[in-house]
């Protein structure tokens, strides 16, 4: 079971940032909302300890912008949005992901290499 856990962790590490970018592609979202939504996906197993540092890294790297806005309930929230660089990175990932996934499915799916 440890091997499966390590495998899942490696897959998450390589794709989680693009899942975050996709979440804010069409709508600004705040950190807790992102954590909650990703936490609903069992295979992603994303926690606050993973997502908040990732959000900061993406913001520092120019992939995300953020702004503070009043909340209808409670303190102000930091909302994240996609920058043009983030949009380009997400587009590139989608293209590469499709090709990568198709290759892996072809090779692993049947166990035979044609």
C-alpha angles and dihedrals in degrees: 000000000000090000091054090049092050091047092051090047092053093048091049092048091056098046110027096088090055091050088055092048090050091051092060097037095103104013134035111242135189125234099255090050091053092047092048094048095047090045089060089065105081095201093054095051090189118178134184088259089060102036103045094054088045091052090050092048092049090049093049089047092055096247095111136035122203137200135180118240134176115263123225086226122030134343125348116285131220109235121201127212135180119260123210088260090051091049090052092048091050092049091050091048092052092053093047093042094056092051093043093047093048091051093048092045090050094049101036100030096069101017088230128104111217 
